């Protein structure tokens, strides 16, 4: 053991250094972001710092990604503001109670889903829905910072359109110094992000602006400053939950459960694919994120979700274990214990600038262009989600997008792709006739490929297509070959349709042959007894075997036909000889 430690000592020290400095880098960046996102969520700034302490430590114990950094993020902050501001005024005690209750219930739901191994449930939300919702949220976030960024008293509870109208109607009231500080801060952050993305410019900006604010007395000049932040670590706190509270926060909880997890697991998966040295467990991630929210709530911080920007910095700085997260939490603890008095003079325009620069990348313009090129229906889903999320509220936007996605999915599934396969000339390949029009369909059989599951939603469409292809033929085919390799599921309605079609074709002297049936579907066919009804000899492993069967049948039928013709000819010859002999016999006795 001693030799092993000595041999790997340098590696262990080097590895710890990497995780220490990556955790330190993320920690100093986390301080200004946590404060900014707390304001965005309608909470006092101290709650942003609280959200970076206990949740990070809990995730370090239960999480499965060494690179994922959790804490306050813009999306969850704006979801909380949008949902809870309907129930109570932001920054009030009742508002804080609703936020903490929302965090606790969200965490409980996530843990419950993780224990039931239901990580897949987040797949109900398609990429266009997420893009539309995030783009709308980005605009809402940008508009929410017009007040702090330009020194305006924007009324609370008005729609985004009303915010824009209010802003342009009150341009003459803009506080000039506040606007200059905001524009200058945004410019510095954007330039720094482009030149050196991993440099902690937000921290440098905060320190610089705080010093300037103190030296020039920004408060006296009319610029809003952060003010006093409580000092010390969070205390354990409990609260009561009523049925009425649960009903009120349910829509926000649903949104946070899905969006918070999807964002976090997406970030974790991206780093897993990049490194391929560890495995992300989606269900364990649900549990870890849920526990982080639950314990964070009891210590007055529940804004924790995965952050892509901080996770990217964590990974780029050399993090290899979750020790980096513990170091980041240590930086937050030191800030809470000793440094909060130093940020009293921090100007709010600088915090607005940090928020604004972090959400510019959330506008999914490139994705909209891609949807237009690939699938216009997905662009429709994105735009509808965006419009409703922006015009009404985020929850309705997401719900509308999900429902529209499911409707489009059901529509496409009810009318799946069906192809008639024909042999490409001078080859042994059978492909879609529409893509290879030079091929000629065989006169004796039709080969059809059904490219989806066969279930209650498309069974009539399946039947209609088979009869339609038969009717198109000038001569009724002897065989219908179903290439079933793409039928991945068969329910009772689909099975009944298959049996009815087989029975009806058989009554019309058309044999139905099956090839490429996959195991699970074959099991259903076998258990139902249809395998015997349809004759096992008519089920084949591949298309070539089915076609070979039709050729052998033709040869056998031809031989039988020739044999029957021979018997008839022999019978007629004997009959003819008998008649000649009988005629000669009659003539002899005349």
Secondary structure, DSSP 8 states (H G I E B T S, - for coil): -HHHHHHHHHHHHHHHHHHHHHHHHHHHHHHHHHHHHHHHTTS-HHHHHHTTTHHHHHHHHH-S-SS-EEE--HHHHHHHHHHHTTTS-TTSHHHHHHHHHHHHHHHHHHHHHHHTT-GGGGGGS-HHHHHHHHHHHHHHHHHHTHHHHHT----TT--HHHHHHHHHHTGGG--HHHHHHHHHHHHHHHHHHHH-TTS-HHHHHHHHHHHHHHHHTTTTTT--B------S----------HHHHHHHHHHHHHHHHHHHHHHHHHHHHHHHHH-SS---HHHHHHHHHHHHHHHHHTT----EEEHHHHHHHHHTT--STHHHHHHHHHHHHIIIIIGGGGTT-BHHHHHHHHHHHHGGG--HHHHHHHHHH-HHHHHHHHHHHHHHHHT-HHHHHHHHHHHHHHHHHHHHHT--EEEEEE-TTSS-EEETTT-TTS---SSEEEEEE-S-BSTTTHHHHHHHHHHHHHHSSS--SEEEEE-TT---B-HHHHHHHHHHHHHHHHTT-EEEEE---HHHHHHHHHHTHHHHT-GGGEESSHHHHHHHHHHHHHHHHHHHHHHHHHHHHHHHHHHHHHHHHHHHHHHT-
